[in-house]
Amino acid sequence: MRSIFTSIFLGVLCVTTWPNFALQPMSKTTDLPGPKPDGSILLPNQWSLRPVGRQIELGNTPVNMAMHPDGRYIAILHCGTKDQEIVIVDLKTEKITSRQLVNDAFYGLEFSHSGSRLYCSGSRDETVHVYDFTDGALKQGPAIPLRKPSRRGVPSGLAISGDAQTLYAANLWGQTVSRVDLSKRTNLLEIVLAPDKTFAQDRSIKPEDKGLLDPDFSAIVKRYHGLLEPENLEAAFPYACRIDDRRHRLYVSEWAQACIAVIDTRNNEVITKWFTDEHPNEMLLTKNGKFLFVANANRNTVTVIDTDDGKTLQTLSSSFTPNQLPGSTPNSLALSPDENFLFVANADNNNIAVFDVSVVRKSHSLGFIPVGWYPTSVRVTPDGKHLLVASAKGTRSKANPKGPGPGKKTTSETQTISEFLKGSLSIIDLPKGKQFKNQLADWTQQAFLCTPQKSVSQAAPESGNPIPIRVGDPSPIKYVFYIVKENRTYDQVFGDLPQGNGDPKLCLFPEKNSPNHHRLVRDFVLLDNFYADAEVSADGHEWSMAAYATDFVEKTWPLHYRPGGIKKFTYPSEGRFPIAEPVNGYIWDRAREAGITYRTFGEFILDGPTPDSPNICRVPALKDHFDLWYRGFDMDYSDQKRADRFISELKRFDAEGNMPRLQIIRLPSDHTSGALPGRPTPAAYVADNDFALGRIVEAISHSKIWPQAAIFVVEDDAQNGPDHVDAHRTIAFAISPYIKHGSVDSTMYSTSSMLRTMELILGLKPMTQYDFSATPMYKSFQAQPDVRPYDCLPENFDLNEKNTKLSWGSKMSQKMNFAKEDAADDYLLNEIIWRSVRGANSHMPAPTRAAFVFAHPKVDDDD
């Protein structure tokens, strides 16, 4: 099986004279996201879905499931940006029997041993929600308070003692475990897991600080500058709990510390810690308590621990091959009733890994089961007949060509990318004996087919292509510039170009607003089939720099983006938390490892309090490799000033002959500030961004290193706009003397493709499975360079055009937070931008969704 996969997974890659300033379409690829003739669903990230079993559509972002003791019902907790809820599915009828809205929740979900009650973590409410359960219906009772809502503990995983008298709740941000007396309904005490010097659990929140519950950045900054010992930042981030009644123990996975805390439940104290791989999350304990299985999301592994002595008996690899790069993201576990088979949910591989664990010390892989997009929870029915899998992003990607109707804040047909990815429940029949292994062999083959595949003809670029086939092979390109912008879709900017696959009706920023954007794709290459690997900026900057977003980022960003209340889930990425960092780090870590000089302008940087104050880097690898005076995300700061600063540094490097080989530049003004009075209009912001991009490209193309340079430009995500192909489709640029000038490249690319292309040029190892397997941008490049420089076009739009109090959406914009990316409600911001450009009375009908016909005959699709 390994050799089969190697031939499929490693057989990757794809290829390229140039006419004068006229876009010449290449043959169009058929690789568009959506259903394929073979029944698979192509995702915008180049992977595919072939979910087996029957599918029931769920709500927004299901993250955990609890099986009722009688095996008839399954409770499914949803922790998305809006409409958090618990859904009950009757497994006999395979229908949803009830939906219970939850004010706020994160992960924790447990039935009482009798099945008469269901407990759910209350997240920012700092409670445990309690529901009576009868015949598939929930009735909400009084919640159990854990602390004042103004404090930050954020309960996560739950566990109930065997005598049903005690409930334990892991407090994700409080670094403690709460011990709750269920009869008295009170929190008895807090068991401290780690000194809380960075994340102050007792911090009171003043009204004026609402929404600003960020950690102590000064402590993190001091750490990165070597002024604070790392042990002072040992936040545990306790995630899940499991009770071992026989040994009087509670096992708690420390998400941030690669270990399991072992708590003596008689003394209520941590007695030892057992080491695992990075990001231990969900755990399973065998019935006799002898073995503990721990899913480790950042290492593609499951740790098997002997609870008698705490020793690791075995580490199981859940990825397709034992030494595969990170990216499988195992995050949930289930055992068959006879405890012979272990099922592991690989969130980012969209499958379930199956192991024979009948002899624990000799456990081995049996194969894989393809399921939905980003599976977050796997369970087996008590009779062993069915495997149940909840997938957070469901079974399809979607187009969003028309967006919300005027004035609608929430609808079942919402445009917002963070909301319209509906989750799914897969109900999979499990055969017995030989039939199971035969069926598993077929499922495994289907799972392999879901990985990115390229034919042999596509794999090899044309002779002389400047992009090497292998890391370490020479390239005539020596210098790489990587520019990251904010949130636009393809149709918003290039929908007016007839040479590409655009919809002119959706073009908000045509050539008048973005002359340099349009000139650049005419002079170089138009990429009309390029997709962001992320949904929003929180995971977008991670994918843009690492070809991956950790499970911490993926599971917490929806809670940060969730409107209303006290923001206890802070923006999780861009260097704010060590727990967010992938195992192999970011592209600058690979550059450092390869001895490649690098520098960042505004990316993963903490801006100084004023533009006249120096910036601070957020991650250690950027120390001495970032520009002190280049401002990051700040909508009060023009991209012209950013261009001024970068160009001055470029000229200095050019004159001194010490140009960094990798330079990362943040150019965020196309995010806009909606209709906020006194701020530039959305069209002016985009024009500002356009002019800055043109000036930067002009400066590079007139420098001494231009004959050896390549510029790559991408949006971190595509969340703030419509697109008729897919909500992830975005604008991207490849600019170089070696580009196939005047062409259209419709090869399916994603953010990871761009990273892979830069890695091959610079000789950097891939970081994860996603840049490793992504299609490099061979078809955009040619062997012979054309070194004519680019001359920036002047703007023909007023960059100083400002919103007024009478601008449509002004009042809504004044309530939005534009101090940091994506803090504003993107649903409303989309509509404000649309009306700002198209007119106050311009209506956008409901969106069209990419087609996928559910295979479930009994449950109607609610679309």
C-alpha positions in Angstrom: 0.0 0.0 0.0 2.9 2.3 0.8 4.3 1.9 -2.7 0.9 2.6 -4.3 0.6 5.8 -2.3 4.2 6.9 -3.0 3.6 6.6 -6.8 0.3 8.6 -6.5 1.3 11.2 -4.0 4.9 11.9 -5.2 3.9 11.9 -8.8 3.1 15.6 -8.6 3.7 18.7 -10.6 3.0 20.6 -13.8 4.8 23.8 -17.2 5.9 26.8 -20.6 7.3 33.0 -25.7 5.4 35.8 -25.3 3.2 38.0 -27.4 3.1 41.8 -26.9 0.8 43.1 -24.1 -2.3 41.1 -25.1 -3.6 38.3 -23.0 -3.4 35.0 -24.9 -5.6 32.3 -23.3 -4.0 29.0 -22.6 -6.2 25.9 -23.0 -8.6 26.0 -20.2 -8.3 23.5 -17.5 -11.4 21.5 -16.4 -10.1 21.6 -12.8 -12.7 23.8 -11.2 -13.9 23.2 -7.6 -17.1 21.1 -7.5 -18.4 17.7 -8.5 -16.5 15.6 -11.0 -17.8 12.9 -13.4 -16.3 10.1 -11.1 -18.5 11.3 -8.2 -15.7 13.1 -6.3 -15.8 16.7 -5.2 -12.7 18.8 -6.0 -11.9 21.3 -3.2 -10.3 24.6 -3.9 -7.1 23.5 -2.1 -6.5 20.8 -4.8 -7.6 17.9 -2.6 -10.8 16.0 -3.2 -13.7 14.5 -1.2 -15.2 11.1 -1.7 -17.2 10.7 1.5 -18.6 7.2 2.1 -21.8 6.4 3.9 -24.9 8.5 4.1 -24.6 12.3 4.7 -26.8 14.5 6.9 -26.2 18.2 6.6 -25.6 19.9 9.9 -25.0 23.5 11.0 -22.0 25.7 11.2 -18.8 24.1 12.4 -19.6 20.9 14.3 -16.7 20.1 16.6 -17.7 17.3 19.0 -20.2 14.5 19.4 -21.5 12.6 22.4 -23.1 9.2 22.0 -26.2 8.5 24.1 -25.7 5.4 26.3 -28.5 3.5 24.6 -26.8 4.1 21.2 -29.9 5.4 19.5 -29.0 9.1 19.6 -26.0 11.2 18.9 -25.6 14.8 20.2 -23.5 17.1 18.0 -22.1 20.4 19.3 -21.6 23.2 16.8 -19.1 26.0 17.7 -19.0 28.3 14.6 -19.2 32.0 14.2 -23.0 32.2 14.6 -25.9 30.0 15.6 -24.0 27.8 18.0 -26.2 24.8 18.7 -26.5 21.2 19.8 -28.2 19.0 17.2 -29.7 15.6 18.1 -29.8 12.9 15.4 -31.9 9.8 15.8 -29.6 7.0 14.4 -32.6 4.7 13.9 -34.5 7.0 11.6 -31.3 8.9 10.6 -33.1 12.2 11.0 -32.5 15.3 13.1 -34.9 15.3 16.0 -34.1 18.5 17.7 -31.9 21.6 17.6 -31.0 23.5 20.7 -29.3 26.9 20.4 -26.4 27.4 22.8 -25.4 30.9 23.8 -21.7 30.0 23.7 -19.7 26.8 23.7 -16.4 25.2 23.0 -15.8 21.5 22.5 -17.1 20.0 25.8 -20.1 17.7 25.5 -20.9 14.7 27.7 -24.1 12.7 28.4 -24.6 11.6 32.0 -24.1 7.9 32.6 -27.9 7.4 32.7 -28.4 9.4 29.5 -31.0 11.6 31.2 -28.8 14.7 31.0 -26.5 16.4 28.6 -23.7 18.7 29.7 -22.0 21.3 27.5 -19.2 23.7 28.1 -20.3 27.2 28.3 -17.2 28.9 26.9 -17.2 32.7 27.4 -20.3 32.5 29.7 -18.0 30.6 32.1 -20.7 28.0 32.8 -21.6 24.4 32.1 -24.9 24.2 30.3 -27.3 21.5 31.5 -30.1 19.9 29.5 -32.6 17.2 30.4 -32.8 14.6 27.6 -35.9 12.6 26.7 -36.7 10.7 23.5 -34.4 12.7 21.3 -35.4 16.1 22.7 -33.4 18.6 24.9 -34.9 20.8 27.6 -32.6 23.5 28.9 -32.1 23.7 32.7 -30.2 26.1 34.9 -26.5 26.3 34.0 -23.8 25.6 36.5 -21.6 28.7 37.0 -17.9 28.2 37.2 -16.9 31.8 37.8 -18.0 35.3 37.0 -18.4 35.9 33.3 -15.9 38.8 33.6 -13.1 36.4 34.3 -11.5 34.3 31.6 -11.4 30.5 32.1 -13.3 29.3 29.0 -14.3 25.7 29.8 -13.5 23.1 27.2 -13.4 19.3 27.7 -15.7 17.7 30.3 -15.5 14.4 32.2 -18.0 12.9 34.7 -16.9 10.6 37.6 -18.1 7.0 37.8 -20.4 7.8 40.7 -21.9 10.7 38.7 -21.3 13.1 41.6 -18.4 15.1 40.1 -17.9 16.8 36.8 -14.5 18.1 35.7 -14.1 21.0 33.2 -10.8 21.9 31.6 -10.4 25.7 31.4 -8.7 26.4 28.1 -7.6 30.0 28.9 -7.6 29.7 32.7 -4.9 27.0 32.8 -6.9 25.1 35.4 -9.4 22.3 35.8 -12.7 23.0 37.6 -14.1 20.3 40.0 -17.9 20.6 40.1 -20.2 19.0 42.6 -23.2 18.0 40.4 -25.6 17.5 43.3 -24.9 21.0 44.8 -24.3 22.5 41.3 -21.3 24.5 42.4 -17.7 24.8 41.4 -15.8 23.3 44.4 -12.2 24.3 43.5 -9.7 25.0 40.7 -6.8 22.6 40.1 -4.0 24.7 38.7 -2.0 23.2 35.8 0.5 25.9 35.1 1.5 29.3 36.5 -0.6 31.8 34.7 1.7 34.7 34.2 0.8 35.5 30.6 -2.9 34.7 30.6 -4.3 36.4 33.8 -7.2 34.2 34.8 -8.4 36.7 37.4 -8.4 39.7 35.2 -11.5 41.8 35.5 -12.8 43.4 32.4 -13.9 47.0 32.4 -16.7 48.0 30.1 -14.3 50.1 28.0 -12.0 47.0 27.6 -14.8 44.9 26.1 -13.4 43.0 23.2 -9.8 43.7 24.1 -9.0 40.6 26.2 -5.7 39.9 24.6 -2.8 38.2 26.4 0.0 40.2 27.9 1.9 40.9 24.7 4.7 42.6 26.6 5.6 39.3 28.2 5.7 37.6 24.8 7.7 40.4 23.3 10.2 40.1 26.2 10.5 36.4 25.6 11.3 36.9 21.9 14.0 39.4 22.7 15.6 37.0 25.2 14.5 39.1 28.2 12.1 36.6 29.8 12.8 32.9 30.5 10.6 30.6 28.4 9.3 28.8 31.5 7.5 31.9 32.5 5.2 31.4 29.6 4.3 27.8 30.2 0.6 28.1 29.4 -1.0 24.7 29.3 -4.2 25.3 27.3 -6.0 22.3 28.9 -8.2 20.8 26.2 -9.8 17.4 27.1 -10.4 15.4 30.3 -10.7 11.6 30.8 -11.6 10.0 34.2 -9.7 6.9 35.4 -11.9 6.0 38.5 -10.0 2.8 39.4 -6.7 4.7 39.8 -8.3 7.9 41.2 -7.0 9.9 38.3 -8.0 12.6 35.9 -6.0 12.8 32.6 -5.9 16.3 31.0 -4.4 17.0 27.6 -2.3 20.1 27.6 -2.8 21.4 24.1 0.2 23.8 24.2 2.7 21.6 26.1 2.8 18.2 24.4 2.0 16.3 27.5 -0.8 14.8 29.6 -1.3 16.2 33.1 -2.1 13.4 35.6 -4.2 14.6 38.5 -4.8 12.7 41.7 -8.6 13.2 42.2 -8.3 12.5 46.0 -5.8 15.3 46.5 -6.8 17.5 43.6 -3.3 18.1 42.4 -1.1 17.3 39.4 1.2 14.3 40.4 3.0 13.9 37.1 3.0 14.7 33.4 3.3 12.2 30.6 4.9 13.4 27.4 3.3 13.2 24.0 3.8 14.8 20.6 2.7 18.4 19.9 -0.9 19.4 20.3 -2.4 16.6 22.3 -6.1 17.0 22.1 -8.7 14.3 22.3 -8.0 11.2 24.4 -9.5 7.6 24.8 -9.1 5.3 27.8 -9.7 1.6 27.5 -12.5 0.1 29.6 -10.0 -1.4 32.1 -8.1 1.9 32.2 -4.9 0.2 31.2 -4.2 2.1 28.0 -4.6 5.8 27.1 -4.7 6.9 23.5 -3.9 10.5 22.7 -4.4 12.3 19.3 -1.5 14.7 18.5 -2.7 17.1 15.9 0.6 18.7 15.0 2.6 15.5 14.4 0.2 13.2 12.6 0.4 10.8 15.5 -1.4 9.0 18.3 0.5 8.3 21.5 -0.3 5.0 23.3 0.4 5.2 27.0 0.5 2.5 29.6 -1.3 4.1 32.6 0.5 1.8 35.1 3.8 3.5 34.6 3.1 6.4 32.2 5.4 5.0 29.5 4.7 5.4 25.8 4.2 2.0 24.4 3.8 3.0 20.8 3.4 6.0 18.6 1.0 5.4 15.7 1.3 7.5 12.5 -2.1 8.4 11.2 -0.9 9.9 7.9 -0.6 8.0 4.6 3.1 7.2 5.1 5.0 6.9 8.4 7.4 9.8 7.9 5.0 12.2 6.1 5.2 15.9 6.6 2.8 17.4 9.2 -0.7 18.2 8.0 -2.9 15.2 8.8 -4.2 16.8 12.0 -5.5 13.9 14.0 -8.0 15.4 16.4 -10.5 12.8 17.5 -10.5 9.1 18.5 -13.0 6.2 18.7 -12.6 2.5 19.7 -14.8 -0.3 18.5 -16.9 -1.9 21.3 -14.5 -4.9 21.4 -11.5 -2.4 21.5 -9.9 -4.2 18.6 -10.0 -1.2 16.2 -9.0 2.4 16.7 -10.5 5.1 14.5 -8.6 8.4 14.1 -10.1 11.5 12.5 -7.5 13.2 10.3 -9.0 16.7 10.0 -6.8 18.1 7.2 -6.6 14.8 5.2 -10.4 14.5 5.2 -10.3 10.8 6.3 -10.4 8.4 9.2 -7.3 6.3 9.8 -8.0 2.8 11.1 -5.7 0.8 13.3 -5.7 -2.8 14.6 -5.1 -2.3 18.3 -6.1 -5.8 19.5 -2.6 -6.3 20.7 -1.7 -2.8 21.8 2.1 -3.2 21.7 1.8 -4.5 18.2 -0.8 -2.0 16.8 -0.7 -1.4 13.1 -2.4 0.5 10.4 -5.2 -1.1 8.4 -6.2 1.7 6.1 -8.3 4.8 5.6 -11.9 5.8 5.2 -12.7 8.9 3.1 -15.2 11.3 4.8 -16.2 15.0 4.6 -14.1 18.2 4.8 -12.2 18.6 8.0 -13.6 15.8 10.3 -13.5 16.9 13.9 -15.2 14.1 15.7 -15.5 10.3 15.2 -17.6 7.9 17.2 -18.7 4.2 17.0 -22.2 3.1 17.9 -22.3 0.8 21.0 -23.3 -2.2 18.8 -20.3 -1.6 16.5 -22.4 -1.4 13.4 -21.9 2.2 12.5 -19.1 4.7 12.3 -20.2 8.3 12.8 -18.1 11.2 11.6 -18.8 15.0 12.0 -17.0 17.1 9.4 -16.7 20.8 10.2 -16.8 22.1 6.6 -19.2 19.5 5.3 -19.1 17.9 1.8 -18.7 20.8 -0.6 -17.1 24.2 -1.3 -19.4 26.9 -2.6 -19.7 29.8 -4.9 -21.0 33.1 -3.5 -21.8 35.2 -6.6 -24.6 37.4 -5.3 -24.2 37.8 -1.6 -26.8 38.8 1.0 -30.0 40.8 0.4 -30.1 44.4 1.6 -30.5 44.8 5.3 -30.3 41.1 6.1 -28.0 40.4 9.0 -28.4 36.6 9.0 -30.2 34.3 6.7 -30.0 30.6 5.8 -28.5 31.8 2.5 -25.8 34.0 4.0 -22.8 35.0 1.8 -20.2 35.0 4.6 -17.6 32.3 4.0 -17.3 31.6 7.7 -21.0 30.8 7.9 -22.1 29.1 4.8 -19.7 26.1 5.0 -22.3 23.8 6.6 -21.0 20.7 8.5 -22.1 17.2 7.9 -22.6 13.9 9.7 -21.4 10.7 7.9 -23.2 7.5 8.9 -21.0 4.6 7.7 -22.0 1.0 7.9 -19.1 -1.2 9.4 -19.1 -4.8 8.1 -17.6 -7.5 10.3 -14.7 -9.9 9.9 -13.2 -10.3 6.5 -15.8 -8.1 4.9 -14.6 -5.2 7.0 -11.0 -5.6 5.8 -12.1 -6.0 2.2 -14.3 -3.0 2.4 -11.5 -1.1 4.1 -9.1 -1.9 1.2 -11.6 -0.3 -1.2 -12.1 2.7 1.0 -8.3 3.1 1.4 -7.9 3.3 -2.4 -10.6 6.0 -2.5 -8.9 7.9 0.2 -5.6 7.9 -1.8 -7.5 9.2 -4.8 -8.5 12.2 -2.7 -4.9 13.5 -2.5 -3.7 15.9 -5.2 -2.7 14.0 -8.3 -1.1 15.0 -11.5 -0.4 12.9 -14.6 3.1 12.2 -15.8 2.6 14.7 -18.7 1.7 17.4 -16.3 4.5 16.5 -13.8 7.4 17.6 -15.9 7.9 21.3 -16.9 9.2 22.2 -20.3 12.9 22.1 -20.8 14.7 25.1 -19.4 11.8 26.1 -17.1 13.3 28.3 -14.3 11.3 26.6 -11.6 13.3 23.5 -10.5 11.7 20.1 -10.3 13.6 19.2 -7.1 14.6 21.2 -4.1 18.2 22.1 -4.5 18.3 22.1 -8.3 19.6 25.5 -9.7 17.3 28.3 -10.8 18.2 31.5 -12.7 15.9 33.2 -10.3 17.7 34.2 -7.1 15.5 36.8 -5.4 11.9 36.3 -4.4 9.4 39.0 -3.3 6.2 37.8 -1.6 3.5 40.4 -1.3 0.4 39.6 0.9 -2.8 41.6 0.5 -6.2 41.4 2.1 -9.5 39.6 1.4 -10.5 40.2 -2.3 -12.0 37.7 -4.7 -11.2 37.2 -8.3 -14.5 38.5 -9.6 -14.3 41.7 -7.5 -11.2 42.8 -9.3 -10.8 40.9 -12.5 -14.4 40.0 -13.3 -14.2 42.6 -16.1 -11.5 40.8 -18.0 -13.0 38.8 -20.9 -9.9 36.7 -21.3 -10.4 35.1 -17.9 -13.2 33.2 -16.2 -14.9 36.2 -14.7 -18.3 37.6 -14.1 -18.4 41.3 -15.0 -21.6 41.8 -13.0 -19.6 41.1 -9.8 -16.7 43.3 -10.6 -16.5 46.1 -7.9 -13.0 47.4 -8.6 -12.5 47.4 -12.4 -9.7 49.0 -14.3 -10.6 52.5 -13.2 -10.0 51.6 -9.6 -7.1 49.1 -10.2 -5.2 50.1 -13.4 -1.9 48.5 -12.2 -3.6 45.3 -11.2 -5.0 45.1 -14.7 -1.8 46.2 -16.5 0.2 43.7 -14.5 -1.9 40.7 -15.5 -1.8 41.9 -19.1 1.9 42.3 -19.1 2.7 39.1 -17.3 0.1 36.4 -16.6 -3.6 36.3 -15.6 -4.3 33.6 -13.0 -8.0 33.0 -13.2 -8.1 29.7 -11.3 -6.3 30.5 -8.1 -7.7 29.8 -4.6 -6.9 30.9 -1.1 -6.4 27.9 1.2 -8.0 29.7 4.0 -11.4 31.1 4.9 -10.5 34.3 6.9 -7.4 36.3 7.8 -6.9 34.4 11.1 -6.1 31.2 9.2 -5.2 33.0 6.0 -1.9 34.5 7.3 -1.0 31.1 8.7 -1.6 29.3 5.3 0.1 32.1 3.5 3.3 31.7 5.6 3.2 28.0 6.5 1.0 26.1 4.1 -1.0 25.1 7.1 -3.1 26.3 10.0 -2.9 24.3 13.2 -5.9 22.9 14.9 -5.6 25.6 17.6 -6.1 28.2 14.9 -8.8 26.4 13.0 -10.8 25.7 16.1 -10.5 29.0 17.8 -10.8 31.6 15.1 -14.6 31.0 14.6 -15.0 31.9 18.3 -12.9 35.1 17.9 -15.0 36.1 14.9 -18.2 35.3 16.7 -20.1 38.7 17.3 -21.2 40.0 20.6 -20.2 39.4 24.2 -16.8 39.5 25.7 -14.0 38.5 23.3 -12.3 35.7 25.2 -11.0 34.0 22.2 -8.5 36.5 20.9 -7.2 36.6 17.3 -5.2 33.4 17.3 -2.5 33.7 14.7 0.3 35.8 13.2 2.7 35.1 16.1 0.4 36.0 19.0 0.6 32.6 20.6 3.4 30.0 20.5 0.7 27.3 20.4 -0.4 28.5 17.0 3.0 27.8 15.4 3.2 24.7 13.1 5.8 22.1 13.9 8.0 23.1 10.9 7.4 26.8 11.5 7.0 29.3 8.6 8.7 30.0 5.3 11.3 32.1 7.1 12.2 29.2 9.3 12.9 27.1 6.2 14.9 30.0 4.8 17.0 30.2 7.9 17.5 26.4 7.8 18.8 26.6 4.2 21.0 29.6 4.8 18.8 31.9 2.7 18.7 35.6 3.7 15.2 36.9 4.5 13.3 39.9 5.7 9.7 40.7 6.5 8.0 44.1 6.1 4.9 44.1 8.3 4.1 40.4 8.4 3.9 38.8 11.9 4.9 42.2 13.3 3.5 44.0 16.3 3.1 47.6 15.2 4.4 50.3 17.5 1.8 52.4 19.3 2.3 55.2 16.7 3.8 55.3 13.2 6.8 57.0 14.8 7.4 54.1 17.1 9.4 51.1 16.1 7.8 47.8 15.5 8.4 44.5 17.4 8.6 41.1 15.8 6.2 38.4 17.2 8.3 35.3 16.5 11.9 34.5 17.4 13.0 33.7 13.8 12.2 37.2 12.7 14.4 38.9 15.2 16.9 40.9 13.2 15.0 40.0 10.1 12.2 42.5 10.1 11.9 46.2 9.2 11.4 48.3 12.3 9.6 51.1 10.5 7.3 49.3 8.1 3.8 49.4 9.5 1.6 46.3 9.4 -2.2 46.2 9.5 -3.3 49.8 10.2 -6.2 51.2 8.2 -5.2 54.8 9.2 -1.8 54.3 7.4 -1.6 54.6 3.6 -0.1 51.9 1.4 1.8 54.7 -0.2 3.7 55.2 3.0 4.4 51.4 3.0 5.6 51.6 -0.6 7.8 54.6 0.3 9.5 52.6 3.1 9.9 49.4 1.1 11.3 51.2 -1.9 13.8 53.1 0.2 15.1 49.9 1.7 15.1 48.2 -1.7 17.3 50.9 -3.1 19.6 50.7 -0.1 20.0 46.9 -0.5 20.5 47.3 -4.2 23.3 49.9 -3.7 25.0 47.9 -1.0 24.8 44.6 -2.8 23.2 42.7 0.1 19.7 42.2 -1.2 17.8 39.6 1.0 16.9 36.6 -1.2 13.4 36.3 0.4 11.4 39.4 1.2 7.8 39.3 2.5 5.8 42.5 2.2 2.4 43.2 3.7 0.1 45.5 1.7 -3.3 45.6 3.5 -5.2 48.6 2.3 -7.5 46.7 0.0 -9.1 45.4 3.3 -10.9 48.8 3.4 -12.7 50.4 6.4 -16.2 50.1 4.9 -18.2 53.3 5.1 -16.5 54.6 8.3 -16.9 58.4 8.1 -13.6 60.3 7.5 -11.9 57.2 6.2 -11.2 56.6 2.5 -14.0 55.0 0.6 -13.6 51.3 -0.3 -12.8 52.4 -3.9 -10.1 54.8 -2.7 -8.6 52.2 -0.4 -8.3 49.7 -3.4 -6.9 52.5 -5.6 -4.3 53.2 -2.9 -3.4 49.6 -2.7 -3.2 49.4 -6.5 -0.9 52.3 -6.8 1.4 51.0 -4.1 1.6 47.6 -5.7 2.4 49.2 -9.1 5.2 51.4 -7.5 6.7 48.4 -5.7 6.8 46.3 -8.9 8.2 49.3 -10.8 11.0 49.7 -8.2 12.0 46.0 -8.2 11.9 45.9 -12.0 14.2 48.9 -12.3 16.7 47.5 -9.7 19.9 45.7 -10.5 18.6 42.3 -9.4 15.5 42.4 -11.7 17.0 39.8 -14.2 17.1 37.3 -11.3 13.9 38.3 -9.6 10.3 37.0 -9.2 7.4 38.7 -7.4 4.5 36.7 -6.1 1.3 38.5 -4.9 -1.6 36.8 -3.1 -4.6 37.8 -0.9 -4.4 36.1 2.5 -8.1 35.0 2.0 -11.1 35.8 -0.2 -13.7 36.3 2.5 -14.9 39.8 1.7 -16.5 39.5 -1.7 -18.5 37.6 -4.2 -17.3 35.1 -6.8 -19.2 33.0 -9.2 -16.8 30.0 -9.2 -16.0 29.6 -5.5 -15.9 31.7 -2.4 -12.1 30.8 -2.0 -11.2 32.1 -5.5 -8.9 35.1 -5.3 -6.6 37.3 -7.2 -2.9 36.4 -7.5 0.1 37.6 -9.5 3.3 36.1 -10.7 5.7 38.8 -12.0 9.2 38.1 -13.4 11.3 38.3 -16.5 10.7 34.6 -16.7 6.9 34.8 -16.8 5.2 33.8 -20.0 4.2 37.3 -20.8 0.7 38.1 -21.9 -0.7 34.7 -21.0 -3.6 33.3 -19.1 -2.8 30.4 -16.9 -5.9 28.5 -15.9 -4.1 25.7 -14.1 -5.7 25.2 -10.7 -3.4 26.7 -8.1 -3.8 27.6 -4.4 -1.8 29.5 -1.8 0.2 26.3 -1.3 1.1 26.3 -5.0 2.7 29.7 -4.7 4.6 28.7 -1.6 5.8 25.5 -3.3 7.0 27.6 -6.3 9.0 29.9 -4.1 10.5 27.0 -2.2 11.7 25.3 -5.4 13.3 28.6 -6.6 15.1 29.2 -3.3 15.9 25.6 -2.4 13.7 25.4 0.6 12.2 22.1 1.9 8.4 22.0 1.9 6.8 22.7 5.3 3.7 20.5 5.2 1.8 18.0 3.1 0.1 20.9 1.4 3.0 22.8 -0.2 4.7 19.4 -0.9 1.7 18.2 -2.9 0.5 21.4 -4.5 1.0 22.1 -8.2 4.0 24.4 -8.8 3.3 27.3 -11.1 5.4 25.9 -14.0 2.9 26.9 -16.7 3.2 30.5 -15.8 7.0 30.5 -16.5 9.1 30.3 -19.6 12.8 29.5 -20.2 13.9 32.7 -21.9 13.7 36.0 -19.8 12.3 39.3 -21.0 13.9 41.9 -18.7 11.9 44.9 -19.8 10.9 46.7 -16.6 7.4 47.6 -15.5 6.4 51.2 -15.4 3.7 52.0 -12.8 0.5 53.6 -14.1 -0.7 56.8 -12.5 -3.9 56.5 -10.5 -7.0 58.0 -12.2 -9.0 57.8 -9.0 -9.0 60.2 -6.1 -7.0 58.4 -3.4 -8.3 61.0 -0.9 -12.0 60.3 -1.5 -13.6 60.0 2.0 -16.7 58.5 3.4 -19.2 60.9 4.9 -21.8 60.5 7.6 -24.3 60.3 4.8 -22.5 57.4 3.1 -24.6 54.2 3.0 -23.6 52.0 5.9 -21.9 54.8 7.8 -23.7 54.1 11.1 -23.0 50.4 10.8 -19.3 51.1 10.0 -19.0 53.3 13.1 -19.8 50.3 15.2 -17.2 48.1 13.6 -13.6 47.5 14.7 -11.1 48.3 12.0 -8.1 48.4 14.4 -7.1 44.8 13.3 -7.9 42.6 10.4 -11.3 40.9 10.3 -12.5 42.4 13.6 -15.4 43.9 11.7 -18.5 41.8 10.8 -17.5 40.6 7.4 -21.1 39.9 6.4 -22.1 43.5 6.9 -18.8 44.8 5.6 -19.4 43.0 2.3 -22.7 44.7 1.8 -21.4 48.1 2.7 -18.5 47.8 0.2 -20.9 46.6 -2.5 -23.3 49.5 -2.0 -20.5 52.0 -1.6 -19.3 51.1 -5.1 -22.5 50.1 -6.9 -24.8 52.6 -5.2 -27.0 52.7 -2.1 -29.9 51.1 -3.9 -28.0 48.3 -5.5 -29.3 44.9 -4.4 -27.5 41.6 -4.2 -29.7 38.5 -4.5 -29.0 35.4 -2.6 -25.9 33.4 -3.4 -25.6 30.4 -5.7 -24.0 27.3 -4.2 -21.7 24.9 -5.9 -23.6 21.7 -6.6 -23.4 18.6 -4.5 -26.2 16.1 -4.3 -26.5 14.6 -0.8 -26.6 10.8 -0.9 -29.0 10.7 2.1 -32.6 9.7 0.9 -34.3 10.5 4.2 -33.2 14.0 5.1 -34.1 17.0 2.9 -31.4 19.5 2.1 -32.4 22.7 3.8 -30.9 24.8 1.0 
